[in-house]
Amino acid sequence: MMLSRREFVQTTAALTAAAIASPARAGTRPVILDTDIGDDIDDTWALFMLLRMPELDLQLAVSDYGNAIYRCRLLAKLLELTGRTDVPIGIGVGREDKTGLQSGWVGDYQLKDYPGVVHEDGVQAIIDTIHASPEPVTLLCIGPVPNIAEALRRDPSIVDNARFVGMFGSVYKGYAGEPDVAAEWNVKVDPQSLQTVFAAKWDCTITPLDTCGLVVLDGPNYRQLHDSDDPWMMSLMENYRVWLPDAPYITPGTDTRTISTTLFDTVAVYLAAEEDLVEMRELPLRVTDDGYTVIDEENGRPVNCAVSWKDLEAFKRRLTRTLLG
């Protein structure tokens, strides 16, 4: 579904009225979101979850991993739709504006249409936001991280006021709980950038495939979201319908009326706030040049890893409640 600018403005007016009637609560923990939104739909799920997490306060959202203008246009439209144009957005490295899997939903929306602040240099916006924060910032990364590597190159001192939380790697299990570890996408497409991030002297926390690769909603949890008249969820499902036909890695016949795809990035959002439902383990990890995250007692760096679930079903219920606001 491609909305014209007029249709979008009309829709946004209704959704913003609903948001005002039931406003999202800003949390106390400042967060910067760095995202490759616009490829896998899980980034869109994660953004909506983040905006409705009462513990977290989104202060900046930046597009990453190429095609950055397309990604930023998607961010902008989603933020306007949810009534959160108070959130500044930034264009990351790789300033293309090529067609993406959610372009059919973005339609003719342009960055000039966004009522909030748009930073042309998203990397510098990350640096400035970290330094301006009176308390440490959670840098929440749910895609490959060339932006973060570049920020560290420009200003290594950002580590003094930030921690790194993200969705990366495969430690003991691969996709969908498979016993063989995998070169996980966010790592394998740009291992050098994650190597730079891991070399920096800040706290690193990740959800590898061991935990995030198991998050699929179905049954009552998914039905609540799919059938909801909540404006945010209606928009999310509209994006799903646009995204699904061309998603190259989705099993043919997947029926998103009854089950979600894997919602990897939502676990990283959860870890930005708490860790109660996962088994955390500090492991010496090393990122290989071919995109694996391996345990290396001699050369690895300590990384806090969510290696297994204490209660996956509780997380699914928590995710559902959060998304419904």
Summary of the structure (lengths in Angstrom):
residues: 325
radius of gyration: 18.4
end to end distance: 25.0
largest distance: 59.3
contacts: 1148
relative contact order: 0.15
helix: 43%
strand: 18%
